Amino acid sequence: MIKRKEPFNQGKTLQHTEHFKVKFNQTDALGIVWHGNYIDYFEDGREAFGRHYGISYKHVQDHGFATPIVKTQSEHKKPLRYADDAYIVTTFIDSPAAKMIFSFEIYNAQHELVCVGETTQVFTDFGGNLIITVPEFFEQWKQKVGLL
């Protein structure tokens, strides 16, 4: 489990589930999903979450910010194989800091936990300069979805 230094809102959970099918090009010679592709699944989960909750990458960019990933963690429990049906549950972890934290759970069609992970993204301007205060549009988004 990941220990956090700062408190976060545990009163409301924002979560989104996205289904996918394992593609041939995502597997290794044994037909098992190569571990690096789980990061792509995390990205797919983040993008689907963003579209669902109105905080897409395009929305962030339209407000003058980028959100590069500064931390990624993953723990693999079971393999996925070519043509498997699976789904990813993406959860937004609220933080008072100027960052976005997402946790991920990937399940196979039998609802068995396959992989867990987490990513942390920070806000920068388009010049790559770190933004240490919470952007106004992000606070407004948190209010809109009931986190503030």
BADOKE-817262 format. One record per residue (C-alpha): residue number from 1; x, y, z. Coordinates in steps of 0.05 Angstrom, whole numbers, plus 32768, in hexadecimal, padded with zeros to 4 digits. Layout:
N
num_c1_c2_c3
NUM_X_Y_Z .
...
//
This chain:
148
num_c1_c2_c3
1_8000_8000_8000 .
2_8017_8046_7FF1 .
3_801E_8074_802D .
4_800C_80BD_8022 .
5_802A_80F9_8044 .
6_7FEF_8127_8037 .
7_7FA6_811A_8048 .
8_7F74_8112_8010 .
9_7F29_8113_8009 .
10_7F0F_80CD_8019 .
11_7EC6_80E2_801A .
12_7EBA_80DB_7FCF .
13_7ED8_80AA_7F9E .
14_7EDD_80BA_7F54 .
15_7EE5_8079_7F2D .
16_7EDD_8063_7EE5 .
17_7EDF_801D_7EC6 .
18_7EF6_8011_7E7F .
19_7EF4_7FCD_7E5C .
20_7F28_7FB7_7E29 .
21_7F40_7F7A_7E03 .
22_7F8A_7F66_7E03 .
23_7FA8_7F70_7DBE .
24_7FDB_7F41_7D9F .
25_8010_7F78_7D9B .
26_800C_7F82_7DE7 .
27_8025_7F3C_7DF6 .
28_806A_7F1C_7DF8 .
29_8081_7EDA_7DD7 .
30_805A_7EB3_7E0C .
31_8019_7ED7_7DFC .
32_801A_7EFB_7E3F .
33_8011_7F47_7E44 .
34_8056_7F66_7E49 .
35_805C_7F8B_7E8B .
36_806A_7FCF_7E6B .
37_8026_7FCE_7E49 .
38_8003_7FD4_7E8C .
39_801A_801D_7E8B .
40_7FF3_8025_7E4A .
41_7FB6_8007_7E6C .
42_7FBF_803A_7EA4 .
43_7FC0_8071_7E70 .
44_7F81_8056_7E4F .
45_7F60_8056_7E94 .
46_7F76_809E_7EA2 .
47_7F5C_80B5_7E5E .
48_7F19_8092_7E67 .
49_7F13_80B0_7EAD .
50_7F23_80F5_7E92 .
51_7EEE_80F0_7E5C .
52_7EBB_80D6_7E8E .
53_7EC7_810C_7EC3 .
54_7ED9_8147_7E97 .
55_7F23_814C_7EA7 .
56_7F41_8132_7E66 .
57_7F87_8143_7E4F .
58_7F67_8172_7E1C .
59_7F42_8195_7E54 .
60_7F83_819E_7E7B .
61_7FA8_81B6_7E3D .
62_7F71_81E7_7E2C .
63_7F7F_8207_7E70 .
64_7FC9_820F_7E60 .
65_7FE6_81D3_7E86 .
66_8006_8190_7E7A .
67_8005_8157_7EAC .
68_8044_812D_7EA4 .
69_804A_80ED_7ECC .
70_807F_80F0_7F02 .
71_8071_80AE_7F24 .
72_8058_806A_7F0E .
73_804F_802A_7F36 .
74_8033_7FE7_7F23 .
75_802D_7FA3_7F44 .
76_801B_7F66_7F1A .
77_7FEF_7F30_7F38 .
78_7FDA_7F04_7EFD .
79_7FE9_7F04_7EB3 .
80_7FBC_7F1C_7E7C .
81_7FC1_7EF8_7E39 .
82_7FB2_7F07_7DF0 .
83_7F67_7F10_7DE3 .
84_7F55_7F13_7E2D .
85_7F1C_7F41_7E40 .
86_7F2F_7F6E_7E7A .
87_7F1D_7FAF_7E9C .
88_7F40_7FE6_7EC1 .
89_7F23_800C_7EFC .
90_7F42_8051_7F01 .
91_7F3A_8077_7F42 .
92_7F4C_80C0_7F4E .
93_7F72_80C9_7F8F .
94_7F63_810F_7FA9 .
95_7F9E_8138_7FC2 .
96_7FA3_8180_7FDA .
97_7FE2_8188_7FB0 .
98_7FE7_819E_7F67 .
99_7FE9_8158_7F4C .
100_7FBC_8120_7F33 .
101_7FC3_80DB_7F51 .
102_7FA0_809F_7F32 .
103_7F9D_8058_7F4B .
104_7F8D_801E_7F1D .
105_7F73_7FD7_7F24 .
106_7F72_7FAA_7EE7 .
107_7F45_7F6D_7EE8 .
108_7F3D_7F33_7EB8 .
109_7EF9_7F1A_7E9F .
110_7EF3_7EED_7EDD .
111_7EF8_7F2C_7F08 .
112_7F3C_7F16_7F23 .
113_7F6D_7F4E_7F35 .
114_7FA4_7F4E_7F01 .
115_7FCC_7F8E_7F10 .
116_7FCA_7FCA_7F3F .
117_7FED_800B_7F33 .
118_7FF1_8055_7F3F .
119_8008_8092_7F19 .
120_8017_80D9_7F2F .
121_8013_8114_7F00 .
122_8027_815C_7F0E .
123_8013_819C_7EEC .
124_8044_81C1_7EC0 .
125_803E_81F9_7E8E .
126_804F_81EA_7E46 .
127_8097_81FE_7E53 .
128_809E_81C5_7E85 .
129_809E_81F2_7EC2 .
130_8080_81D1_7F00 .
131_8040_81F2_7F1B .
132_803F_81EB_7F67 .
133_7FFB_820C_7F74 .
134_7FBB_81E9_7F62 .
135_7FA2_8205_7F20 .
136_7F5F_822A_7F24 .
137_7F3E_81FE_7EF0 .
138_7F52_81C0_7F17 .
139_7F33_81DC_7F57 .
140_7EF4_81EC_7F30 .
141_7EF3_81A5_7F14 .
142_7EFA_8189_7F5B .
143_7EBF_81B4_7F71 .
144_7E95_819D_7F36 .
145_7EA0_8153_7F46 .
146_7E95_815C_7F90 .
147_7EDC_8155_7FAB .
148_7EDD_819C_7FC9 .
//
